[in-house]
Amino acid sequence: MTTKKLLLIALGSLLLGGLASRAGEFPDNWTWDDKPAYRADHAALEGKRMPAFHVSDWINGGISANDIKGKVVVVDFYATWCGPCMRAIPHNNELLKKYKDQGLVIIGVCTSSDGQEQFAANAQEHQLQYPAARDPELKSEKAWAVHYYPTYAIIDRRGIVRVIGLQPEYVESVIKKLLAEPAP
């Protein structure tokens, strides 16, 4: 093998190893994962590129790949009938206001097989101030391994899932850590 090929292989291994080492970087007790299978599903996503969204009916504007490129992204998977989800919306609004200028984006994804018909009215009632969409076919719920509500996922500036299943009280700590990392 040429020196150039060896260098490329070594660099690729280093980069992939660096991404893999990110999985599990936050304490497991920061998540709602009370079953080993849930933690395993989420750990399988951490350290990898974020899954695609399969959503519709955006409110408060839509989100494109360009809108999140180089940003820290919080994805809040929620259900309209979920009390803790509704109580988290004002906090999400505050986080967005506080960190938006530093590169934070928050996206709401209304999932669950129940309550999506109330999505728009629910968002208005709870004064949701960030882009949100419905997951009518539950494809995003499956791709992101959503087992409970709310399920928070946080993606770094490179588009890598750093944690999923996070409890709301730890979201700001993760945001601060990821915003402090250099942009790509």
Salt bridges, closest charged atoms under 4 A:
GLU25 OE2 - ARG162 NE 2.50
GLU25 OE1 - LYS177 NZ 3.57
ASP28 OD1 - ARG39 NH1 3.65
ASP33 OD2 - ARG39 NE 2.74
ASP33 OD1 - HIS42 ND1 2.94
ASP41 OD2 - HIS147 NE2 2.72
GLU46 OE2 - ARG39 NH2 2.94
ASP57 OD2 - ARG134 NE 2.77
GLU125 OE2 - HIS126 NE2 3.83
GLU137 OE1 - LYS139 NZ 3.21
ASP156 OD2 - ARG158 NH2 3.06
ASP156 OD2 - ARG162 NH1 2.93
GLU172 OE2 - LYS98 NZ 2.80
GLU181 OE2 - ARG22 NH1 3.65
GLU181 OE2 - ARG162 NH2 2.65
GLU181 OE2 - LYS177 NZ 3.56
